[in-house]
């Protein structure tokens, strides 16, 4: 009987330890948008792609980061953009739980936006919802960026990341896309 109780006790303890919390990202909250390492990851990830498309490097803008955070803290249900010149992405629960996973999620978000590039029609430049994140990332006229993460607990996609670009891109008036979105050739 003692052996059975011990086995049951160990099994119960292991089962409890193996069950993830509903949102483990709450264990370590999102990076502060003033953290130098976080900022450098954002700039490096953006700028490696901007250089491919002949766009100047972005610099960090605290004001844009604060605006991004304020938009996120509203926890919008529809994942809509708060303003022009904004890229937004949301992630499901459970895999962002420590500093390294927040940094990986930041890199993965910018990479996801740039991954729209093969769908962009350079022969007929213009806006498309299928490539709008990509075109904003590489928009030559955008010179500054500010980004933030926030957690919206009452959501299926609680981890949310927004970057605001200034001046904003994706201007649909004639000629702006041709002038601001180059092929990856640099």
C-alpha positions in Angstrom: 0.0 0.0 0.0 2.9 2.4 0.8 4.4 1.8 -2.7 1.1 2.4 -4.4 0.6 5.6 -2.4 4.2 6.7 -3.3 3.6 6.0 -7.0 0.3 7.7 -7.0 1.8 10.7 -5.2 4.7 10.9 -7.6 2.4 10.6 -10.6 0.1 13.3 -9.3 3.1 15.6 -8.6 4.5 15.0 -12.1 1.1 15.6 -13.7 0.6 18.9 -11.9 4.1 20.0 -12.9 3.6 19.0 -16.5 0.3 21.0 -17.0 1.2 24.4 -18.4 -0.6 27.5 -17.1 -3.2 28.9 -19.5 -0.9 31.7 -20.4 2.7 31.2 -19.3 3.7 34.4 -20.9 2.5 36.0 -17.7 5.4 34.4 -15.9 7.8 37.0 -17.4 5.9 40.0 -18.8 6.6 41.6 -22.1 9.8 43.6 -22.6 9.8 47.2 -21.6 9.9 49.3 -24.8 12.8 51.3 -23.3 15.0 48.1 -22.9 18.1 48.6 -25.0 18.4 44.9 -26.0 14.8 44.8 -27.1 15.2 48.0 -29.1 18.3 46.7 -30.8 16.6 43.4 -31.8 13.8 45.3 -33.4 16.1 47.7 -35.3 18.4 44.9 -36.4 15.6 42.7 -37.6 14.0 45.5 -39.5 17.2 46.9 -40.9 18.6 43.7 -42.3 15.5 43.5 -44.5 15.4 47.2 -45.3 18.9 47.0 -46.6 18.0 44.2 -49.0 15.3 46.5 -50.4 17.6 49.6 -50.6 15.8 51.4 -47.8 17.7 53.5 -45.1 18.1 52.1 -41.6 15.3 52.9 -39.2 16.1 54.6 -35.9 14.2 54.1 -32.6 11.5 56.6 -31.7 10.3 56.5 -28.1 7.1 58.5 -29.0 6.1 55.9 -31.5 6.8 53.1 -29.0 4.6 54.8 -26.4 1.8 55.3 -29.0 2.1 51.6 -29.9 1.8 50.7 -26.2 -1.3 52.9 -25.7 -3.0 51.2 -28.7 -2.2 47.8 -27.3 -3.4 48.6 -23.8 -6.9 49.1 -25.3 -6.8 45.3 -26.0 -8.9 45.6 -29.2 -11.0 42.5 -30.0 -10.8 42.9 -33.8 -7.0 43.3 -34.2 -7.5 46.3 -36.3 -4.8 48.9 -36.9 -5.0 52.0 -34.7 -3.5 54.4 -37.2 -1.7 54.5 -40.6 1.9 53.2 -40.6 1.3 50.4 -38.1 2.1 46.7 -38.2 0.2 44.5 -35.7 0.5 40.8 -34.8 -1.1 38.7 -32.1 0.0 35.3 -30.7 -1.8 32.5 -29.0 -1.1 31.5 -25.4 1.4 29.2 -24.0 4.8 29.7 -25.6 6.0 33.1 -24.5 7.2 32.6 -21.0 10.7 34.0 -20.6 13.0 36.7 -21.9 14.3 34.6 -24.7 10.9 33.6 -26.0 9.8 37.3 -26.0 12.9 38.2 -28.0 12.2 35.2 -30.4 8.6 36.3 -30.8 9.8 39.8 -31.6 12.1 38.6 -34.3 9.5 36.1 -35.6 6.9 38.9 -35.9 9.1 41.1 -38.1 10.2 38.1 -40.1 6.5 37.2 -40.6 5.8 40.7 -41.9 8.8 40.6 -44.3 7.8 37.1 -45.5 5.0 38.7 -47.5 7.6 39.9 -50.0 7.3 37.1 -52.6 3.6 38.1 -53.0 4.4 41.7 -53.9 4.0 42.7 -57.5 6.9 44.9 -58.3 5.7 45.2 -61.9 2.4 46.8 -60.7 3.4 48.6 -57.4 0.6 49.3 -55.0 -1.2 48.4 -51.8 -2.4 44.9 -51.1 -3.7 43.5 -47.8 -1.5 40.4 -48.6 1.7 42.5 -48.7 0.9 45.6 -46.6 3.1 44.6 -43.6 6.1 43.9 -45.9 5.7 47.2 -47.8 5.6 49.1 -44.5 8.7 47.3 -43.2 10.8 48.4 -46.3 9.1 51.7 -47.0 12.0 54.1 -47.9 10.2 57.2 -46.5 9.8 55.7 -43.1 12.8 56.7 -41.0 11.7 55.9 -37.4 10.0 53.0 -35.6 8.7 52.4 -32.1 7.3 49.1 -31.0 5.7 47.5 -27.9 4.3 44.2 -26.6 1.3 43.9 -24.4 -0.7 41.1 -22.9 -4.5 41.0 -23.2 -5.5 38.3 -20.8 -9.1 37.9 -22.0 -8.3 36.8 -25.5 -7.4 33.7 -27.5 -4.4 35.7 -28.8 -3.2 37.4 -25.7 0.4 38.4 -26.7 0.2 41.4 -29.0 3.0 43.3 -30.8 2.7 46.6 -32.6 5.2 48.7 -34.5 4.5 52.3 -35.5 6.5 53.8 -38.4 7.1 57.5 -39.0 6.6 58.9 -41.5 4.1 56.2 -42.3 4.2 54.3 -45.5 1.7 52.5 -47.7 0.5 55.8 -49.2 -1.8 54.8 -52.0 -1.6 58.1 -54.1 0.1 57.7 -57.5 3.8 56.8 -57.6 4.4 56.4 -53.9 4.8 52.6 -54.0 7.2 52.7 -56.9 9.3 55.3 -55.2 9.3 53.6 -51.8 9.4 49.8 -52.3 12.4 48.5 -54.2 13.1 45.0 -55.2 15.5 43.1 -52.9 18.7 43.9 -54.9 21.0 46.0 -52.6 
